[in-house]
Amino acid sequence: MSLSDILKAEGLSEALIKVATDAGWTLPTFRHAADSPADLEKVLPDIFGSSELSRLQIAQVRAAWAGLSSSASSAPPAVPTSASETSSWVETFAPKITALKLTEYKKAFLAAYTSEILSPCSMPSLRLVSLAAHQESKKDYKWIPWKHRMSEEKAAELQLSRPAKQPRLEALGISSLLLDEPPTLEVGDNFMGVSAVQRILAIHDVALAMVGSCHLARLKAYSSKFIHLLSQRHEASSGLRAPTILEAQQADCKLWQGIYALVLEKDWNLNDAIFEYTEIRGDMSNLLQARARPPPPMRFNEKGIKGKGLGRFMSEAWKGYSFEGKGKSPGKEKGSKGKPSGKGGAGSWVKHVQVNGETKQLCMQWQSGKCSRGASCAFLHNCAYPKGDGSACMSKAHNALNHASTSH
């Protein structure tokens, strides 16, 4: 719809409409020509030039302007993209609870469990309590990773050891400077044991019980059985080993995912769901069962010229060949007991050659007939047997192992 259509709908004459449109006025400019009806009458000479307007025509122009203003004000404003929608794919931490709310949680916990003591080493960190409280309030339960399960004491220690954040605007976004990244634990097999896992589970138990998700006794029963299965020891002769720390974390994740699935999908009580996975089902025992211990790495004996430690295949392949020193080259089996030869043995084979001014490496496995890569091998398949001047034979018809038995 254009300005002429709006004015024509109010009954304004064609001549006046043509004067306004010829002057360059459009629908948006006419709508913003004035802020009030009184201001509109002052700008009428600018719109219609020297044309004289009657009271009826002025009323028609004001009606058209009022209709445009009312439609603009009643139109719904553009809905800005909410922060939750834009960050729906970004995993953010739960908002911190206030100090007053944390004090209420602590008082309620100590009143419900009078035998428990909350000290800095047993009190969950503010971040952990905030995350547990957020999940409880939203009834959106999710497994809490082990890296977030720490005490107040550990959180303060990590906070002090963190380096100061240096703002580098050319490399970091503004969100990286404004968002507070919570400290996290390092979880791994090299620097954690069963005792560390026990502390992690105990802190998690207190956090969930403190916000009222479930009873502390039920949580402790879960943790006790988990640690019992994780700390099993096996004889070396059995060929079994206990789960590693990372395997235990994965098991805990799968167990809590199953527990929360009962709560969210089957409308179970959280206490009953934990009891189901602790005492009834065998998922915990299956996930924490003993694993097969990997065999020790193969160790080669350097006495290999007699075949000891190399296996039958290798010893047969190297019969009659020595690595260094004087003696016969290929020969009978007794030759391996003599003095090693300086020429013809594997130790004297040429390994690098010059081809078109470039240094190339000869395939040592091909020399003994063991290369299975064929044309895809990155090394040259030429005889590496040293000639009188020290250079390689370079024949493609035979390898170094068969050089002496091949006519040239």
N, C-alpha and C positions, 0 to 999 in steps of 0.2 A: 504494500500500500504506500502511495506517495503523498506528498503534501497537498497536491491538487485534489486528490481523492478525499482527503480529510476535510479540506475547506469546502469542497463541493457538497459533501454529505451534510454539512451544517447550513447550506443554502447560500453561500457567498457567490457573488456574480463571477462569471467567467473572466470579465475584464480585470477585476482586482486579483483574481488568482494568477492570471498571466503576468501581471505586474510583479507579483511576489516571486514567481518562479523565474522570470527573466532576470531579476536582480540576484539570482543565485541561491535563494533560500531553499533548503531541503527539509525533510521531515526531522532529522536529528538536530539541525541547527535551529529550526523553529521551536523544538521542544526545549532547548537550552537558551532561548533568547531572553528569558526573564525568569526570576525566582518566585514571583508572585503576580497575581492579576494586576495589581497597581503598577508594577514595573513593566508589565506587558503593554499597557496603554502608552507608556513613554517611548517604547521602541517601535510603535506602529508606523511613525513617519519613516523610519529606516527600512521597514519591510515593504510598505506600499508607496513609498516616495511622496510625491506631492498630491496624491489622490486624496480627496476628502471622503471620510467614512462617516456614515450616519450612525446613530446610536444602535440601530438594528445590526448593521454590519460589524460594528465593534463587538457587540454581544456575540455574533456568530464566530468571530475570530477568537474571542475569549473561551467560548464553548469548545472550539476545536483544540485550543491549547490545554484547557482543563482536562479534556478527555485523554490527551497524550500524557499529561503529568500523572493522572490517576492510574493509567495502565502501567506506567513505568514503576510507580511505587508499589502496586499490588503484585508485580511479577516476582516470583521467588528468586532470591539471590542465588548466585552461583555457589554450589556447595563445594567448599574447599576439601581437598583430599585430607582426610583425618590422619593423624599420626599413626593410629593403629593400623590403617589400611596400608600406608606407605611402608610401614615397618613390619608388615605381617610375615615377611619371609626372613626377618632378622631376629635372631634369638636374643632377647634382652633379659636382663636380670629383673627380678621382682623389686618393686619399690621398697625402700627401707621403712620399717615401722618406727614409730616415735619412741622416745625413751620412756614415756609414761605407759605406752602399750606394752613395752617389754617388761616393765616392772610389774604390771598386772599379770602377765603370763608367768613370771617367776613366782609371784605370791600364790597364784592358783596351783602351780605345780608343786610347791613345797607344802601347801595345805592338803593336796591330794595324796602326795607320797612323802610322808613325814620322815621316813628313814633315808631319803635321798639328800645328798649334799651337793650344792651347786658352787663350785669353785672355778677360778679362771680356766683351769685345765679340763673341767668337766662341763662347763657351761657352753652351749653351742654359740657360735659367732652370730653377730647381728644379721649378717647376710643369710645365714642358714635358717635362722628363726623367721626372717622376713619371707624367705622363699616358701617355707612350710606353711606359714600363716596365709600367704597369698593363695596357695593351692587349696587350703582348707576353706577359705572364704568363697572361692570360685567353684569349689568342688571339682576342680580340674586337676586330678592327681597325675603326676608324672614322676618317673624315677629320678632321683637326685644323684648326679654323678659324684663319685668319690672325691674328685678334686675340690668340690664345694663343701665337703663335710669336715669342718675344722672347729676347734674350740676358740674361745675368745683369746686365750694366750697365744695359740698358733697364728691366729689372724693378725694380732698385734705384732708378732715377730716378723711375719711376712711383710706387713705394711712398712715396718722400719727398714727392712732390707731392700725394699724396692727403690730403684734409682729415681731421681726426680724426672718428671716428664718434661722433655725439651720440646717446645712448640716449633715445628718446622712446617710452616704454612705451605711451602711449595711441594711437600711430600705427603702431608696429612690433610684429611678433610676436616672441616670444622667440627663434625661429630666426634672425631677422634680426640679432640681437645676438650670437648664438653662432657662426653660420657665418662662416667666413673667405672673403670674396669675393676671388678672385685679381685682380690688376691686368690690364688688357687694353689692347691697342693700338687706336687709332682708325684704321679702314680707310676710305678715301674717295678720290674722284677729285681733290678740290681741294687736298689736302696730301700726296699720295704720288705718286712717280714710279717709273720702271722700276728705279732703283737700290734703292729701298726694297723692292720686290718681290724683287729679287735677294737682299737680306739675309734676308728672311723665308724664302725657299726654302732658303738655305744653313744657317740655324739649324735648320730642320726636318730637313735631311739629316743633320746631326751628331747630332741627338737620336735618330733612328731607328737610325743606325749604332752609336751608343753603347750602346743597350740590346740590340743584336744582332738587330734585326729583319731587316736586309738589309745588303748591302755598300755602302760609301760611294761607290765608283766608279759603281755603277748608279744611285744617287740623284743624283749630280752630273750624270750624262748626261741624266737627266730634266730637271733644273733648267736645264741649259745649253740644251737645245732649247726649253724653255718660254720662257726669256728671249729667245732668238733670234727666235722667232715674235712675241713681244709687242713687241719693239723695232723692228719693221719700220716704215720711213717711206715715205710715198706722196706723190707730187706733187699739188699742189692741183688741177691740171687733170684728174687721174684721178677726182676725186669720191669718193675712198676715204679711210678713216681707220683707225688701229690700234685695237684693243680698249681700252676704259677699264680702270681698276684694278678696279672692281667686276665688270666682265665677265670679267676675268682670274681673279679669285677664284672666280667661279662655274664657270669652265672647269676650274680646278684641283680644285674639289670634285667635279665630274662625273668627271674622270679618275681620281681616287683611289677614288671609289665603284666604278668599273669594275674597277680593280686589285684592290681588296679583295673584290669579288664573285668574281673568279677564285680567290682564295686560300680564301675561306670556302665557296664553293659547288662549285667544281671541283677543290679540293685542289691548287691550284698552289703552287709555291714563290714567295715574295714577290719574289725577284730576277727570276725568269722572268716574273712578271706585270708588273713594271715595264718589263722589256725589251720585252714584247709591246706595251705601250701607247706606248713611246718610239720603237721602231724599226720595228715591223711594222704596226700599225694606224694609220689616219689620223685618229683621233679628235682628237688634239692639234692637228693642222693645221686641222681643220674648226672646232674650238671657238675657235681663235685667229686665224681668217682675218679679212681686212680687211672692215670694215663700210662701208656707204654713208654718205658725209658728208651731213648734212642741209643743205638749201639755206639761204642767208643770209636773215634776216628781211626782209620787204618794207619798203621805205622810201618814204614819200610825200613828194612835192615840194609845198611850200607855195605854189607858183605856180599852184595848181590852177584858177584862173579861166580860164587859157588851155588847160587840159586836159593840161598836161605832167605826167607822172608819175602821173596818176590812172587811166590806161587809157581806152579808147574809151567804155566804158559810162558811167563817171562823168562824163567830159567832155561827152558828149552830153546827159546829164541836167541839167547845170549851164550849158548854153549860154545866154547872154543874161542871166545872174544874177550880181550882184556881192555883195560882203560888206559894204561900208561906203561911205560917202561919197555924193556927189550923182550923179545920172545916171538913165537910164531903167532900169526894172525889166525885165519880160519884153520881149523884142524880138528883133531879128535878131542874127545871130552877131556883127555889128560892135559891138553894144552891150556886149560883154564887154571891148572895148578902151577904152571910155569911162570916165568917172569913176564909181566905184561909188555906188549910191544908198543913201540912209539909210532908206528905207522900202520894204518889199516883198522885199528880199533875205533870204537865209537867215540872215544875221547879225542881222536885226532881228525875226525871228519871236519871238513870245511863247512862253516855255518853261514858265512856271508860271502857274497860274490858281487862283482861290479857288472851291471847290465846297462849298456847305453849311458854310462856315466852315473847311474844310480845304484845305490847299495841295496841289494835284495837279500832276503833270508831264505835259505834252503829248508825244506820240510824235513825235520829229523825223524818224524814218524814214518814218512814215506821211505826213508833209507832202510828201515827194517821191515817194510811191508805192512805197516799197521795203520796207515792213514786211510780213513774211510770217507773223507770229505770230497774226494774226486775233484771235479773242475771248480767247485766252490771253495777249495782250500786257498787261503791267503798267501801261502808260501810256494816257492818253486819246487816242482817235482823233477829235479835233475840230480844226477849222481854226485854225492858229496865226497867221494873218495879222493884223497890228495894225490896229485901227480908228483913227479920228481921235483918240479919247481915250486911245489906247495899250493898250486892252484887246484880247484876242483875239477873232476873229470867232466861234469856237466852233461853226461849222456842221458837221454830220456829213455833209452832202451833197457836200462837196468838200474838198480839202486846200489848204494854203497855196500850193502850186505852181500850182494852177488857180483861185485866188481871183479874180485879175484878169479871167480869161476867163469867169467865171460870173456870171450876172445875180443881183442881190440884191433 
